[in-house]
Amino acid sequence: MEQIESLYENINKKETQEYFREVLMSYQNGSYRSAIVMLYSVVISDILYKLKDMVSIFDDEQAKKILDEIQKMQSENPNSPEWEKGLIEKVKQKTKLIDALLYENITYLKKLRNLSDHPVIDRNDLLISPSREDVIAQIRYMLEQLFVKPSIFTKDVEMQFIKDLAEKKDYLIDDNQLEKYIQKNYLQYF
């Protein structure tokens, strides 16, 4: 649990950190269904926050396209959760934020969320609940592979870095300005 709490401190988005605290509290109280339901919500929110950061900080066209497509899906069918699936698929296909392993874990988390969120009764007439081990594994994995990952990882970082510096070369005329720019726009996110 200490490792999870130290990773929690490395979540770089304040909102994600706040929502994740609710996940931890549910887990610590033994509310495993609640922890899973909230964890999935935090995953979706964090992905959206990272895309919005990419648009506002780096003027990323791919992130803007994804957000526009998701907004269109939501407005066309406001009561459908299909946009969540669309979000995960589009981010996996068009960015570097979600790799194959993270995608499978998010898919598994969604299955656990569905079992936890809906009244699914087992053979003993009890609500199905994820095990303590499943919950902590999902919490840890989402922390390590998503929540602590900076927004810039939605892109090919090296190419973005090179292109950005090439565009700003006329303004970054000395080492001090260059260092401040790199620190402010890149290093703080690592």
C-alpha positions in Angstrom: 0.0 0.0 0.0 3.0 2.3 0.6 4.0 2.1 -3.0 0.5 3.0 -4.1 0.5 6.0 -1.9 3.8 7.2 -3.2 2.6 6.7 -6.8 -0.5 8.7 -5.8 1.7 11.6 -5.0 3.0 11.5 -8.6 -0.3 11.9 -10.3 0.2 15.1 -12.2 -3.4 16.1 -12.7 -5.0 17.6 -9.6 -8.5 16.4 -10.5 -7.3 12.9 -11.2 -5.5 12.9 -7.9 -8.7 14.1 -6.1 -10.9 11.4 -7.7 -8.3 8.7 -7.1 -8.4 9.5 -3.4 -12.0 8.4 -3.4 -11.0 5.1 -5.0 -8.4 4.5 -2.3 -10.9 5.4 0.4 -13.4 2.9 -1.0 -10.7 0.2 -1.2 -9.5 0.9 2.4 -13.0 0.7 3.6 -13.5 -2.7 1.9 -16.0 -1.3 -0.6 -14.5 -3.1 -3.5 -17.5 -2.7 -5.9 -17.4 1.1 -5.3 -13.7 1.2 -5.7 -13.9 -0.5 -9.1 -16.8 1.7 -10.3 -15.0 4.8 -9.3 -11.7 3.6 -10.7 -13.2 3.2 -14.2 -14.7 6.7 -14.0 -11.3 8.1 -13.1 -9.6 6.3 -16.0 -12.1 7.8 -18.5 -11.7 11.3 -16.9 -7.9 11.1 -16.8 -7.8 10.2 -20.5 -10.0 13.2 -21.3 -7.9 15.5 -19.2 -4.7 14.3 -20.9 -6.3 15.0 -24.4 -7.5 18.4 -23.3 -4.0 19.2 -22.0 -2.5 18.2 -25.3 -4.8 20.6 -27.1 -4.3 23.5 -24.7 -0.6 23.1 -24.1 0.7 21.7 -27.4 -2.1 22.5 -29.8 -2.2 18.8 -30.8 -4.5 18.3 -33.8 -4.9 14.6 -33.2 -6.1 15.2 -29.6 -8.5 17.9 -30.8 -9.9 15.5 -33.4 -10.5 12.8 -30.8 -12.2 15.3 -28.5 -14.4 16.6 -31.3 -15.5 13.1 -32.3 -16.3 12.2 -28.7 -18.3 15.4 -28.2 -20.2 14.6 -31.4 -21.0 11.1 -30.2 -22.2 12.5 -26.8 -24.4 15.1 -28.4 -26.0 12.7 -30.9 -26.8 10.1 -28.2 -26.5 11.8 -24.8 -27.8 8.7 -22.9 -25.4 6.2 -24.5 -22.1 5.2 -22.9 -20.8 4.2 -26.4 -18.6 7.3 -26.4 -16.5 5.8 -23.6 -15.6 2.8 -25.8 -15.0 5.2 -28.7 -12.7 7.3 -26.5 -10.6 4.3 -25.5 -10.5 2.9 -29.1 -9.5 6.2 -30.6 -6.9 7.0 -28.1 -5.4 3.5 -28.5 -5.3 3.9 -32.3 -4.3 7.5 -32.7 -2.0 8.2 -29.7 0.8 6.6 -27.7 -1.1 6.9 -24.4 -2.8 3.5 -24.5 -0.7 0.5 -25.6 -2.0 -3.0 -26.1 -1.5 -4.1 -22.5 -3.1 -1.1 -21.0 -6.0 -1.4 -23.4 -6.6 -5.0 -22.2 -6.4 -3.9 -18.6 -8.9 -1.1 -19.2 -11.2 -3.6 -21.0 -10.9 -6.0 -18.0 -11.6 -3.1 -15.6 -14.7 -2.2 -17.6 -15.9 -5.8 -17.2 -15.3 -5.6 -13.5 -17.1 -2.3 -13.4 -20.1 -3.7 -15.2 -20.3 -6.6 -12.8 -19.9 -4.2 -9.8 -22.3 -1.6 -11.1 -25.2 -3.7 -12.1 -27.2 -6.1 -9.8 -25.5 -9.3 -10.8 -26.3 -12.1 -8.4 -24.2 -15.2 -7.9 -25.4 -18.7 -7.1 -25.6 -17.9 -3.4 -28.0 -14.9 -4.1 -25.2 -12.4 -3.3 -24.1 -9.5 -5.4 -21.0 -10.2 -7.3 -18.0 -8.4 -5.9 -14.5 -8.2 -7.2 -11.8 -9.7 -4.9 -9.6 -7.6 -2.9 -6.6 -8.8 -5.0 -8.4 -7.8 -8.3 -9.1 -4.4 -7.0 -5.6 -3.6 -5.7 -4.1 -5.0 -8.9 -6.3 -2.7 -11.0 -5.6 0.3 -8.8 -1.9 -0.3 -9.0 -1.9 -0.9 -12.8 -3.9 2.2 -13.6 -1.6 4.2 -11.4 1.6 2.9 -12.9 0.5 2.8 -16.6 -1.9 5.8 -16.9 -2.4 8.2 -14.0 1.3 9.1 -13.5 2.0 9.3 -17.2 2.2 12.9 -18.4 -0.1 14.2 -21.1 2.7 14.6 -23.5 2.9 10.8 -23.8 -0.1 10.8 -26.0 2.3 11.8 -28.8 5.6 10.8 -30.2 7.5 12.9 -27.7 10.8 13.1 -29.6 9.2 14.4 -32.8 7.1 16.9 -31.0 10.1 18.1 -29.1 12.2 18.5 -32.3 9.4 20.2 -34.2 8.5 22.6 -31.4 12.1 23.7 -30.8 12.6 24.2 -34.6 9.5 26.5 -34.6 10.7 28.5 -31.6 14.4 28.8 -32.6 14.1 32.5 -33.4 12.7 33.3 -29.9 14.9 31.0 -27.9 18.1 32.9 -28.5 20.2 32.0 -25.5 20.8 29.0 -23.3 18.9 30.4 -20.4 15.7 31.0 -22.4 16.0 27.6 -24.0 16.5 25.9 -20.6 13.4 27.7 -19.1 11.3 26.8 -22.2 12.3 23.1 -22.0 11.7 23.0 -18.3 8.3 24.7 -18.5 7.0 22.8 -21.6 8.6 19.4 -21.3 10.6 18.4 -18.2 8.0 19.3 -15.7 5.8 16.6 -17.3 8.3 13.8 -16.8 
